[in-house]
Amino acid sequence: MRIGAIVPQGWQGEYDGWDTLDAWRRTTEVALRAERLGFESIWLFDHFHTIPRPKDEITFESFTSLAALAALTSRVRIGHIVICTAFRNPALTAKMISTMDAISGGRMELGIGAGWKRDEWVSYGYGFPETRERLARLGDDLEVITRMLAPGRSTHATFEGRYSHVRDAISVPKPVQQPRVPIMVGGNGQNVTWRLAARFADELNVDGMLPEDVATALPVIRSRCEEIGRDPSTLRVSVHVWREHLPAGAGRVDRLAAYQALGVDRVMTLERSAATRDEALESLAADAREAGLELAEPVGSRA
């Protein structure tokens, strides 16, 4: 099992009271530290306002931030956990991801979901459709994105949906990665989201599930693949683990090992204290190694 580090960007209050330039400098330092320590990937949330309540504090935007981190790093895979698809036209999302795949030398992942944080939607002028409509929009957007990112000679994409469409859209550059940038659908909805993941995604990312929850979910996820004749083993399952579920030390080691025993492909977590403590990521990496997870050899370990 692999492990990814979610990089501080302010969404969970880790930059409350910080100067903007100091906060961005720390974001880049943590990303580079994660790469040096052997983490498989780095991630950012896609939010505009802090949680749990909107505050007048820093929350760095995800696409622009990840583009910068893609240029600064060289090994780690890079992605969103996960974008709110309705915040951007899906054809534009595909274009940006393809460009970021070039910037990173083929290390991008597209994490995508329907979105949920109502205050952001309303404040930024998106309204806030009912859940049914948000999920239907996600389905249309995945149709557009997969056609835009599709491999092969065709560089034009066309799709006519209720909420999204493209008409002879030129999709160049294609991603560096072939057959495409991996798509990770995020969400815990068994009836719609998991069916969309089975249809469109390379990976399903579930949010905040403890190992016992994952054990219950896995048969349902497999059934969503079997419904459409897909081999369930081709849909990877990952978990975004909230920091309160991974207390440092023996408890964290045991929980990571439990995810691995279930066959989870990777976990991603934010070590919030990494914004202020250099040793926070070192501790997480050490616990992950003790649990038997896959990390690259730390840079400088042979010096």
N, C-alpha and C positions, 0 to 999 in steps of 0.2 A: 504494500500500500504506500502511496505517495502522500506527501504533505505540502500544502501551500500556505504561504504567509499572506494574510491580508494586511496591506500597508496602511499606516495611519493617514487619514485625510481630513479628520475633523468631525465626521458624521456622528460618532458616538461621544463627542465632547472632549476628545483627547487634545484638541487645540484651543479650548476655551481660554480666552485672555491672551493668546499668543499674537505676536507680530506676524503678518502674512509672510514676509520673506523668511523669517526664522522657521515658520511652520513648513514652508515648502522645502527649505533646506533639510529639515529633519525627515520629511517624506522621502527624499532622495537618499539620504543616509541609511534609512531603514531598508529601503529596497535593495541597495547595494550590499548591505550587511546580510540580508536574507540570501542573496545570491552567493556570497562568500561562504556562508554557513552550510550550503548544500540543499536548501529548500528547492523543491521541484518547480514551484511557480509562485508568482506574486499576483495579487488581486486588489481591485478597488470596488467599493460599493458604487451604485449609481443613484445618488441622492443629492438634493439641493438644499435641504433643511436638516438640522440636527434632530436627533432622537433622544428622548421620547417626545419632547416638545420643541417646536421651532424656536431657536434663539438667534440673536444677532452675533453668531460666531462662525468661524471658518468651516466651510465644507467644500473642498476642492472638487471641481467637475471631473468626471471620470475619463471621458475620451481624451481630452487635452492632456490630462495628467498622465494617462497610460502611454500616450504617444511620446511624451518626454521621457518616461521611464524606459520605454522600448529602446530609445536612442542611447540611454546611459548604461543599460545592462547588455550582457552578451550571451548568457546561457539560459536563465530562467524562462519558463513559459509565462505568458502575460494574459490577463483577462479580467472581465467584469463579473461580479457576483451579486446580482446579475442586472443587466440593463432593464429599465422600464421601457418596453418597446414603443409605447405611444409617445414618448418624449421626442422621438425623431422619426422622420420619414424612413421606412424600412429600406428603400433603395439607397438613400444616403447612408444609412447604417452599414449596408453592404460595401458601399464605396469606401467609407472610412476604415472599415475593418481590413479590406484588401490593401489599402494604403499603409495601414499600421503593420500589416503582415510584411510588407516590403521594408518598412523602417526597422522592424525587429529581426529581419533575416529569416522569417518563417516561424515565429514563435507565438503568434496570437491565437487566442481562443475567444469564441463569441458566446458569452453567457447571456441568456435572454429570458425574460419573464413578462407577466402581464402587468406588474406594478400594483402597489397597494397603499402608499402613504398619501392619504387624501389631502393633507394640508399643502403638499408640494404641487399636486395637480391643480388645485384651485388657485393658489397664489401665483403660479406661473401661467395661468390662462388656458389650461387644458380641460377645464371642467372636471367632472369625476363620474364617468359612466358607471352603470351597474356592473357587477362582477361578470355577468353573462356577456355583456358587450366587450369588456376588456379582454376576456378570454377569446372571444370570436376575432377580435382585432389581432391578438397574438397569432392565431392560426393563419389569418391572411398575411401577416407580416412574415411569418416563417415561409410561406409559399414564395413571396417576393424574394426574400433573402437567399433561399436555397437556389432559386433560378439565377439570381445575380452571381452567386458564388460557384455555380455549377462548372465542372471541368469540361474540357473539350474545346473544339474550335469555335463553337458559337459564342459570340460576344454580345448578343442582343437578348434581352429578357422581356417576356410579355406575360402578364397575368391580370385577370380582371376579377377582383373580389369585391365584397360589399364594403369593406373598410379600407382596402389598400389595392393599388393597381400600378402596373408599369406597362408601358406600350413601346415596344422596340427600344428599351433602355440599353444603352451601350455600357457594358460592364467590363471596362478595361482600366486599370490592370486587373488581371485575375490574381488570386492569392498566390504567393510563393509556394505555400503548402499544397500538395496534391494528395487526394483529389479535391480537397477544399480545406478551409479553416474549420477546425472542429467546432461543432455547435453543441452547447450545453444548455438545455432547458431547465429552468429553476422553478421549483414550487412543490407544494405538498398535496395538490388537488388530484385525487385518484381518478376522477371521472373524466376530466377534460385535460388538465395539464399533463398527466402521465400518458394519456393517449397521444397528445401532440408530441411528447418526447419520443414515444415509440415510432411515430411516423416520420419525424424530421431530424431527431437529434442523434449525436454520437454518445451523449452522456446526459443523465438525469441527475440534477443536484437537488437534494432534499434539505430543508432548512430546519435546523435546531433539533433534529431527531436524535434521541439517545439510542444506544445499541439495541435495546429491547424494542424500540419503535421501528427501527430499521428491519429487525428480524420479522416483524409482523408485515411490514410493507413489501418486502422483497417478493413474496409469492404474487402479490397483486401486480407489481411492476412486471414480473415475468408474464403474467396473463395478458397484460396490455400489448406486449409484443406478440404473443401467440395469436391474439385476435386478428392480427393483420398478416400472419405468416412470417413474422420476423423471428430469427433466432435470438432468444433473450440474452445470450452471452455476448451479443454485439452491442448491447446498450449498457455502457458503463454506469455505475451508480457512485455518486460522491455525496459528501455531507458537509454543509456549512455548520460548524460547531460553534455555538456562542461561548464566549470566554468563560462564563460562569459554570459551564459544563466541563471545563478542562482545568481544574485547579492544579497548580504546579506540584510535581512530586509523584508519589506512588499512585495517587488517584488518577492523574493524567496518563501515566504509563498504562495502567490497567484499562482505562477507557479506550485509549488508542488501540491497544492490543485487541480489545473486544470488537471494534470496528473492523480491524484487519481479519479477525477470525470469521466474520460474516461475509467476507469477500468484497467489502467496499473498496473501490479503486483508489480514492484519495479523499482526504479531509482538508478543509481550509478553515483557518481561524484567525481572528485578530487578537494579538497580544497587545492590548491597549497600552500597557505600561511601556511598550517599546518606544513610545513617543518621548519618554523621559529617561529610560534606563537601557543602556547598551546591553546589559546582561540578560534582558528579558528574552530576546530571541535565542541567545545561547542556551538558556535553560529549556526552552521549548524544543530546540534541536536535540539536546541531550536526552530529554524524556522520549522524544520520538525514536531516537536510535535504540534506546533501552527497550522500547516496545517492539522493535524489529522492523520499523518502517524504512523505506528506501530514501536515503538522502545522498546527494553527491558528496564526494570527498571535499571537506572544507578547504578553501584556498589557503595555501601556506602551511597546510598540515604536515608537509614533508620537509619543511624548511629546517 
